[in-house]
Amino acid sequence: MPAARRVNPGLLAADPDRMKLPNGWRFLRSLALSCLGLAGFGAGWSRRPHLASQRRTPTLSPTRAAARAGAETDQFIDVASQAGIRFALTSGGPEKRYIIEAKGGGGVAWIDYNNDGYPDLFFVNGCTFELWRRHACPLSRLYRNNRNGTFTDVTAGSGLDHRGWGMGVCVGDYDNDGFDDLYVTYYGGNVLYRNNGDGTFSDVTQKAGVRGHGWSMGCAFGDYDNDGRLDLYVANYVDVDINHLAPPGSAPNCTYRGMATFCGPRGLPGGRDLLFHNNGDGTFTDVSERAGIDPNRYYGLGVVWGDYDRDGREDIYVANDSTPSSLYHNNGDGTFTDVGVEAGVAYSGEGQEQAGMGTDFGDYDNDGWPDLIKGNFSDDYNNLYHNNRNGTFTDVAYPAGIAAPTWLFTTFGAKFLDYDNDGWKDVFFADGQVFPQIDRYRTGITYAERNLLFRNLRNGRFKEVGRRGGPGLAIEKVSRGLATADYDNDGDVEIVVTNMNDSPELLRHRRKNPHHSILVRTIGTRSNRDGVGAKVEVTAAGFSQYDEVRSGSSYLSSSDLRVHFGLGPATTVDRLLVRWPSGTTDVITRPPVDSVLVVKEGRGLAAAELFNKAAGRATLGP
């Protein structure tokens, strides 16, 4: 985390439960930018005078306006316990005396490991120092989706039996055999689990050559050379021996606001990120150095692939803690160049280093270009970087209404999603501080925090609606991992959040969303089997939406590989277009709505299955 900054009292109207704090210049700046954002004032907004005029915002009919108003008060409930999920994330002791206890662990992944069309859940578990020394860390857990709204723990006999201080996870079919595999990051060495296709996994780490080293955190699969095989990026955090960590308060980097806290990351050596090239024979080669990855050894946490400049090659964004974040432009020759500074995504809009954690690409304004979000430490705001379509971004978090409500929160998980199925991407942040000691002081910041949901107003602005989002969004825990999926195939996106030393939340709508939607599953033939990196465009109701198939994002987590598109009241999709990494394009006209659509490269629409509108309702209640 960064050195202590003056807290923006910022604005307390955004979260009235936070106590009032001393005034400062950041309060005035935040208030001015938040109030004047629509008029085009604030950091970065004046450099985008064309943005509002180019945005295609449909005029709402009375019917659509009424539906939109209802969406603002969508009610989320936590059904984890009812669904049979009995997992609890282990991560150190209650005082979080060392950095690994506070930052380590919390990864979660949606993976349809048995190919039944319903995403299953994998939770990464952490450890404690006592268990670590005894080589007795608790197992991570795999929960099979029973297709009725409930899950069954199937870890026993699955082969997912590595014990270590687990961190993050990503999903991808690295060997193109039709079954998704798991890569799990740990302190001290990672694990690649090959899916055997019979409900079990095999540890193939040694053969594959992807153990890595040091303290790995976020990971993501992506095909950077478009050869039809998934490569692997792994973010490394700090290079330390956890058996020889300095005690709290023992150095300047071991305090926060005068409190004795764990040490770091500042003052600790950084760990170099890793890029593994897939050789196509079940093995990988570490190409980090020759590819130009992380020569400065920044503190890497969240990672996401995305073709931000639409040149047909996947680029990589890494959210770094207390150091500049990195945007690796794919040069097309096996090398990357970190253009984060030139592109405007290395620092805040104020030009400051931030404590970046979770991150995601998403086209929130439907202009066809992927934008970025990033969660940060408290005493700072979360970023919304708008893609300028010329290789640069502008941080529009203030005028967009993202900055002020996030100032007092520490955000780990960060995801774009269309929770109300209106065709415009919203934003969800999973929040939780790292210092339990903060609760002993009157700072306006708490250790356990509620999560934040920002509704897209479709005019470049967002509104935080979590307080009206039902009991599931009123929960205050210390959240870390965040991933999304339509796990019951009913057309609505559900959310899973992991919590330190606590049970996870599985959030779904109390009632079925009235809007229409589709889920798109991509199957590559010339491209990688999962179609990771494929660009999907959906045109309906007079405008188009865009997204990419991604593996890994947010904080240490991996969401459903199927791409979800809300359609609002539209009952017809005019066109579905998929541009594959190989260069092939498939166009489907008038595919069915309210369906899972399977698109196979070179063949087009291979299957369509109507949503299960009543999925899980009888089991879990209204």
Secondary structure, DSSP 8 states (H G I E B T S, - for coil): ---------TTGGGSTTS------HHHHHHHHHHHHGGGT-STTGGG-TTHHHH-------HHHHHHHHHHHT--EEE-TTTTT----B--S-TT--SHHHHHS---EEEE-TT-SSS-EEEE-----HHHHHTT-----EEEEE-SSS-EEE--TTSS----S-EEEEEEE-TT-SSS-EEEEEEBT--EEEEE-SSS-EEE-HHHHT----SBEEEEEEE-TT-SSS-EEEEEE-B---TTS---TTSSGGGEETTEE----STTS-B---EEEEE-SSS-EEE-HHHHT--TT---EEEEEEE-TT-SSS-EEEEEEBSS--EEEEE-SSS-EEE-HHHHT-SS-TTS---B---EEEE-TT-SSS-EEEE---SSS--EEEEE-SSS-EEE-HHHHT-HHHHTT--EEEEEEE-TT-SSS-EEEEEE--S-GGGGGS-SS--SSEE-EEEEE-SSS-EEE-GGGS-GGGT-EE-EEEEEEE-TTSSSS-EEEEEEBTS--EEEEESS--SSEEEEEEEE-SSS-TT-TT-EEEEEETTEEEEEE--S-BBTTBB--SSEEEEEET-----EEEEE-TTS-EEEEES--SSEEEEEETTTEEEEEEE--TTTTHHHH--
